[in-house]
Amino acid sequence: MRFIKKMKVSTMLGSGFASVIIISLCVTILGRSQLISLGNDIELLANRSLNNLLIT
């Protein structure tokens, strides 16, 4: 805790902003991978289920 109290305000603001950017990047990467997975699942369901419905 002493280390944080001795930091300059500009250093604390910079490190806080950097951590927000890192967290945002992680959320973005996770969201993109989940959207890609969802798109693949929808495409699979559309191709398989639609073909089964059209054939019968």
C-alpha angles and dihedrals in degrees: 000000000000089000091058093049091053094051119106118248092244091053092049092048091047094049091046092051091047091052091050090052092049092050090047091052091050092050091047093051092047093047093049093050091049092049091051090050091048091049091052091049092049091049091050092049092046094050097043101036096039091051091050091050094048094047096052 
